[in-house]
Amino acid sequence: MGTYLFSNYSKKPFEIMSAKGSYVVDNLGKKYLDLTSGIGVCNLGYRNPKLENALIEQSDLIWHMPNLYVSGIQEEVGQKLSYKQKYLAFFCNSGTEANEAAIKLVRKYTGKTEIITFNNSFHGRTYASMTATGQSLIHDGFGPLLEGFTYMTYNDPKSIEAITSDTAAVMLELVQGEGGVVPADYKWIQNLSKICKDNGVLLIIDEVQTGIGRTGLTFAFEQYDIEPDIYTVAKGLANGIPAGAMLGKKELGSAFTPGTHGSTFGGNKLAMAVASQVLDILENTSILDQVKEKSNFIFEELKNLDSAKISQIRGLGLMIGIELKKEFPVEKILSDLEGKGILALRAGQNTLRLLPPLTISQEELEEGLGSLKEVLE
Ligand SMILES: *Cc1c(COP(=O)(O)O)cnc(C)c1O
């Protein structure tokens, strides 16, 4: 059978047809425990009733209106995303667009062009976000890239020395996701943030994967006791309805005057209706405390694994990386897990990545860890 699709993704031969909670079901009726949340998107589980209701209620009213009219639902989500009410929001549809907006805001506001990012980072696939991404594999064949980007070594104290008053911004993930689940060192981030402040350099935190509760707080930057100038979110924001946002300190607002930037679909009412509920659930339930407890449980269990295949275990909250020794390719482990009805991900060179739903139950966690144990020991 031929295909009408570009082959830019390597795809599994089966199709997921339906889902509920932490489980998905394929076209042959096989059930899988999804430890990926659809790559960090469906963080509150599949078919979450509150979210489903919000979507259905909004779809009965209106789906789309352009950004030519005031939007109460955008204001609501903007306020809920605004850390300590110090930030303004720009809404878009994806992570790469949120980062694109951040880079545009920085250049427009500062009048400077130089942006520092880090090796093995991932910020997206459009030109500015792709250029910001510090991985040559993602750049190859797509040049010329944007000018003005410099890549430094993540977690390296020396890389901070590259920051000068000529730098417009420093951009980074607090846990490099695609790059292998690599958390930033607390002290390094503290120093980096201070040097940015001292030099009038804006700090952009890419929270596309770490944000919206994934690490046990709404934003990972709260774990590092910093206040970025700009942060971006997307993946988990509307639990599977496409949505992204760039949040910038209010004083940066003067750079985005009418006509400077925009998006047809950004702030779409269906997406905003769901995002508003997602943020309510994070704020008004004990889910974030549970994320911390589940995280402690998982890392404790993983530490006790008696496996010659593991070289390092890393992560934060429910963002978990198990780096495997070279002799044990992650692809094989993933297909073994798949055989046992468990979906997981790869990251970096040879790291098994788990992004379970934040709503996963204790029994489901034990099921997942049990299979992991069988495959890794
Ligand atoms: C996934 C991801 C992106 C890109 O998001 P898209 O919605 O695929 O454009 C950017 N940054 C980080 C940290 C991500 O994990």
The ligand as a MOL file (V3000), in Angstrom:
LIG
                    3D

  0  0  0     0  0            999 V3000
M  V30 BEGIN CTAB
M  V30 COUNTS 15 15 0 0 0
M  V30 BEGIN ATOM
M  V30 1 C 8.3480 19.5800 22.2620 0
M  V30 2 C 9.2140 20.7260 22.6000 0
M  V30 3 C 9.2420 21.8770 21.7960 0
M  V30 4 C 8.5080 21.9660 20.4810 0
M  V30 5 O 7.1370 21.9210 20.6360 0
M  V30 6 P 6.1990 21.7080 19.3340 0
M  V30 7 O 4.8070 21.8410 19.9000 0
M  V30 8 O 6.5080 20.3420 18.7950 0
M  V30 9 O 6.5350 22.7640 18.3770 0
M  V30 10 C 10.0050 22.9490 22.2220 0
M  V30 11 N 10.7010 22.8960 23.3720 0
M  V30 12 C 10.7080 21.8120 24.1530 0
M  V30 13 C 11.4800 21.8230 25.4260 0
M  V30 14 C 9.9710 20.6790 23.7990 0
M  V30 15 O 10.0100 19.5930 24.5680 0
M  V30 END ATOM
M  V30 BEGIN BOND
M  V30 1 1 1 2
M  V30 2 1 2 3
M  V30 3 2 2 14
M  V30 4 1 3 4
M  V30 5 2 3 10
M  V30 6 1 4 5
M  V30 7 1 5 6
M  V30 8 2 6 7
M  V30 9 1 6 8
M  V30 10 1 6 9
M  V30 11 1 10 11
M  V30 12 2 11 12
M  V30 13 1 12 13
M  V30 14 1 12 14
M  V30 15 1 14 15
M  V30 END BOND
M  V30 END CTAB
M  END
